[in-house]
């Protein structure tokens, strides 16, 4: 299998930070942080001292006031309790203070989701100070290496549970010892701050570029380019402390062309605004995001294939599976996803498509669950949603269509206005009429002026006014 060539690009401005991950020169993942938007930077990973505002046994949940605009949501499985209680109203009391960490950002009308099971991630380890569990990444397959890491962690005697990350494989004991000390000091500082605060932030998660260094930068990344001099110096210093063997991968981008333009990322971002994505063979997929789920439709388009229809359909579906996995990761689409593949008669072809889809999603850091394909070609899957999708972050509902995705056709506008005119004039032929419309709608009315005047029994003047939206119009009776 050909190795994947990875690059990381960071574009940092005063009011926005964007980080792109390229795999073999193609945009694979995009991260954005806009501190001004919504009044603050991204909050996942932040730790707050909160006050229990409401406990609702009926939905096994509690709402926590952490000093933000909306109360945070705490589900019973995220509550830590010394006893074996199973009723949330016996585990939490209204008015009590608790330490919570943000697990998911506020999305839409929902407040952020929090947990009492605090975790502090490092490059090689995740410290879980309120737990006792020691776990090792499943990606580390060697039994000897797993045992070596387990013995090292036990000898370090960390203040709580620890999860050993994949990046710790074959890392020497000194690096693990150094990181354990760092995470222990961090936890001590968080406890001290929480004792001085009754409600509010006690620990802010690392900024976006530093999270990328911690979570993504590894031996398989060829280069990390940053276009902001101060950010470059800070990241370089952070890498020297965290993973000195990778410091030679950090570079300052000095080109005159903006970094995202130079690497064709801006062009790719423009494509992400569209719902249709063309496939190499000539087929295409259509992505429709809704509040409750995302629907993806697969079409053969102009692709007719060279042999049987079944082969044509299978080829299109396999291409669609790869592109769907890429788009879900790029657009950060989470929740329930339904893919409507084109019907395939043969079971082995359906299995082929499922195999391709499963393999294509393996590079995604989000948790994914895929259900078996149905005879109709439908696949249901879920993708972990921890932050807003790219569409939600970059866009607002269309002012023309109110987010529905469609507006009245020119003929529908014609019929609507004609009915209103007949009601206004009540069939009286005297007087002149002026109608102000947006240009494309006005052009349709001009083409049908004779039909209109015959029905309303009076002359009309159609006037173009592009200050009006598509469905807006003004009528003047003289």
N, C-alpha and C positions, 0 to 999 in steps of 0.2 A: 504494500500500500504506500502510495506516494505521500511523503510528509507534508504537512500543511505549513506554509510560510505565513507567519503572523507578524503584523505590525500594529502599533498603537499610535494614534494621532490625538493630540490634545489641543483644542482651540479655546483659550481662556480670555474672556473679556470681563469688564466690570460687572455686567448684569447677566452674564450667561457663561457657563462652562459646558463645552461639548467634548466628548471623548468617543472616537470611532475605533473599532477593532476591524482590521482588514485581514482576511484569510485568502491567500493566493491572489492578492491584489483586489479582491472583491469585498465590498462592505458586508460585514457579517453581523455586527452588533453596534448599537448606538446608545450612549448614555447622555442625559442632559440634566443640568441643574440650573434653575433660574431663581436666585434668591429673592428677587423682587416679587415674582409671581406668587400670589396668595399670602404675601407677608413674610416669607421666610424660606430658607433652603430646605432640601429634602430632610425628612425627619426619621426615616427608618434607621434603627440602631440607637437613636437618642434614648437617654434614660431620664425619667422624671420622678420626682416625689409627687404623689397624687393623693387626693382625698376622695374616699368612696362617697359618691353623690347619691346613687340609687342602687339597690339590690333587687333584681327581678327574678324570683324563683321560677316563674312561669316559663321563662326562656333561658333559665340557667345562666344568667349573665348579670354583669354589673357595669355601671357607667362611672368613670373616674374623671374627676376634675383635675387636670394637670396644668391649668393656667392658659390653655389654648381656647380658641373661639368655640370649638365643639368639644363636648366631653368625649373621652376615649372609651372604647368598648372592650370589655374584658370577659371572655367566655370561661366557663367553669373549668375546662381542661387546662387553662393557662393560670389557674390559681394554685399557689403553693400553700399547703396546710400541714401542720405537724400531726394532726389527728386523721382518722380514716373517714371523716365526714364526707357525705356525697351530696349534701344540700348546700347550695351556695350561700343561702341566708344564714347558715350556721358557720360558714367559713369566713365570711366578711360581714362587717357591721358598718352601717352608714355613719359617716363622720370620721372613721379611722383613716390613718395615713399608711400608704403602702408605696413601695418602690416598683416602678413598672418600666418596661422597655418597649419601644414601638416596633411591632412586627410588620405592620402594613400601613401605608400612608392613607390619609383620608381620601376617599374617592367619591365624587359626586356629593350626595347629601349625607353620606356615612362618615362618621368620625373615624379617627385612626384606631387600628386594632392594636392592643397592647398585651404583654405577657408579664407575669411576675418571675418567670424563669429567665433571669438575666444571663446573657452570654456576651463575652468580650473576645472578638476574633483577632487573632494575630496572623502572621504569615504562615506559620506551621501548626499552630495550636488554636483551639477555641476554649477559653476558660469559662466554665459554668459554675460560678462560685456558690450557688445555692443548691447544687446537685452533688452527687457522689459518683456518678457514672463515668467510666473511662471507656471511650470508644475509639476505634481506628477506622479510617476511611476504607470502604470496600474496594476502592480503586487500587489499594496496596494489596496485591494478591499473594506475595511471598510469605509463607508461614514464618520463616526465620526472621524476616524483616519486621513483621507484625509483633513477634515476641520481643525482638530487640527494642522496639519503640515502647512497648508496654512496660518493660523493665525500667527503661530510662524515666518514663513518666512517674512510675511508682517511687523511684528513688528520689525524685525532685520534691515529693510531698507537696503538691499544689494545694491551695486553699479552696478545694471544691473539685467538681468533676472536670474532665478534659476530653475534648474530641481532637484526635490527631488528624490533621488535614493531609490530603494527597501529596502536597508539596514537601511534607516532612520525610518522604521516602529517601533513605540513604543520607540524610542530613546528620552531621556529627552532633554529639551530645552537648558540646559547648553552645551551639546555636540554640538548641532546645532549652538549655538552662538559662541562657540570656533572655529568651523570649518569656519564659515562665516568670522570671523576676520582674520583667517589664509589665506583664499583665497583672501580677500580684500587686505591684505598686499602684497601678491604675485602679484596681478594685478598692484598695485602701483609701485612695483619694476620693473615690465616688462615695464611699460610706461616710467619710468625714464631711463632705459637702451636703449629703442628704440629712445629716443631723442638724444642720444649720438652716434648712429650708423646710417649710411646711407644705409648699405647693410650688412646682415649677421645675425647670431644667436643672439637672445636676451633672449631666455628661453629654457632650455633643459628639456625634459620630464624625469620623474623619471626612474631610472634603472629598469631592468626587475623584479628583486625580489621585489622591492618596489611597482611596479605596481600590482604585484600579491597580495601583502598585501592589497593594497587599493581596488582592484577590486574583489578579489576572497575570501580572508580570511573572514570567518564569523562563526556564531555559529554552522553551520553544518559541519565545518571542524574539525576533531578530532585532527590532529597534523600537524605541519609545520616543517619538518626536513631540516636543512642546514648543509652541510659538510665543509663549510669554516668558520673558527673561527671569522675572522673579519666581514664577511658578517652576521654571526649570531648575533654578538654584535650590529651591525648597525640596523639590522631588528628588534631586540628586543627593542632597544631604540625608533625606529620609531613606533612600535606597542604600546609601553607605552604612547606615545604622542597621537596617533591616536585613538586607541581602547584598553585602559588598561585592559578591562574585558577579552581580548583574549590573553594576554601576556603569560598565562600558557600553551598555545598551541604551543609556539615556543620552539624548542629543537635543541641542537647541536648533530649532528650524529657523534658518536665516534667509530663506527664499523671499523674493519680493511678491510673488503670487501668494494670496492667502492659502494657508495649508490645506483647508478642505477643498478648495478649488483645484489646487495642484494635484491632489490625489483623487479627483473626480467624485468626492463625497457629496459636495453640494448638488451635483447633477443627480446622484442617486436619491438624495433627500427629496428632490422635486418629484421623482417618480413615486415616492411613498405616499404622496397626496392622492394618487389615483386609486381607484378600486379595482381596475383591471391590470393584470400582469401577464404579459405575453410569454409563452414557453418556446424553447428552441425549435421545436418541430413545426410550429404554426398554431398550436392550440393555445388556450389561455385559461386563467382562473380569475374569478371575481370574488373579492373579499368585501363582505358587508358586516360592519360592526354595529351591534345593537347593545342596549343596556344590559340585557340578560344573557346574551350569548353572541357568538360570532359565527356567521354562516359563510362557507366557502364553496363556490360552485365551479366545477371543472367542465370545460367545453373543448371539443376537437378543433373548432374554428375552421381554418382553411386546410388543415392537415388531413389528407386522404389516405396516406400510407401507400405501401407498395404491394401488399398481399391481401390478407383478409381484414374484415372489419374488426374482428376480435383482437388482432395484433395491433391495429391502429389505435383502438381504444386503450389497450394495455400500455402501449408506449406513452400515450398522452397521460394516462393516470400515473405512471411512474415518474414522469417529468413533473407532474403537478404535485406529487408527494414531496419531492425534493424542494421545490419552490415554496410550497406551503410551510414546511419546517423553517425555511430561511425567513420567510415573511413574518411568521409568528414571533420569531426571535428579534427581528429588526424592528417591528412595530410594537413590540412588547405587549402583544395581545394575550390576555389572561382569561381565566374563567372557563366556561363551557364553550367548546368549539365543535361544530358539525361540518364535516367535509362531504360534499355530494359528488363522489366520483362517478364517472360514466359507467353504466351497467356492464358487467363482464359475465359471460355465461359460464366460463370454466373456473372451477375452484382454485386450481393451481395459479391462475393469473391473479385472482383476488389475493392469494397468499403472497405472490410476488410483490404486489403493490404495498401490502402491509409490512413486508420485510424492508422495503425501501424507505417507507415512512418512519419505521422504528429506528433504522440506522441513521436517517437524516436528522433525527431529533436528539441523538446522543451527545452532540456538542453543545447542547443548550444547558445552561446552568440552572434554569428553572425546573421544578419538579413537574414531570409530565406523566399522565396516565392515558393509555390508548385502549379502547375497547375493540373487540373483533369487528371486522367489516360485515355488513349485512348483505343479503342476496341482492338488495337494491343498490348496493354500492355506497351505502352511508357509513361513515366512521364517526363515532363520538369520542371526544378526547377532552381532557382538562389540562390546563397549563397554569402553574402557580402564578398568582397575581400579587406582587408585593408593592408595586407602584403604578402610577397612571400609565395608560398606553400612550404611544407617540401621538395618536390622533387627539386624545384628550388634552395632552400637554401643549401641542402646537396649535390647536384649532378651537373654534367656538362653533355652535350650531349656526348653519347658514341663515342669514337674515331674510333671504328671499323665500326659502321653503320651510323655515322654522325647524330645520334638522330632519325633515321627512325624506329629503333626497329628490323631491319632485315639485314642480309648479304646474299651474293650469296651462293647458295647451292654448295656442292662439285661437283655435276654434271654440274651446271652452270659454275663453275670455270673450270672444265675439257673442256667443249665446247668452252669457251672463249679462253683458252690457246691453244687448238688445232687449232682454226681458225688462231690465230696469228702465230703459228708454220708453218702452211701450206703456209701462206703469206710470211714468212721469207725464207723457204726452196724452195718454188716454185716447189715442187714435186721432187727435186733432191735427190737421195738416198745416196750420199756420205757424210761422216763425222759422228761424234757422237754428242749427245745432252745431256746437263745437265740442270735439272730444279730444282730450289731451292724453297721449299714451307713450309708453317707451317705444323706441324706434322699431324693433322687430315686430311688436304687436301692432303698431301703427301701420306698418307696411302691409300686414295681413288685412287690416280694415280697409285700406285703400284699394286692395285687390277686390274686395267684396263690397265696395261702396254702393254699387247699383242694387245688390241684394238687400243691403241695410236700408237704403232710402225707400225702396219699394215696400218694405215691411213697416217702417215707422212713418211713412207718408210725409216726409219733409226733407229738404236738402241738408247735407252735413259737411262739415270741414274737419278733416283729420289732421291733428297737429302733433308732431314729434316733440317729446319732452323727456330727455334722458336724466332729469333729476328725479323722475319717478322710478320706482322699482317695477319689476315685471308685472305684478298683479295690481299695481296702483293705477288709477285713472281719475280724470276730472271731467265733468260734463257741465257745459254752459248752455242754457236755453235762452235764445234771444227772441 
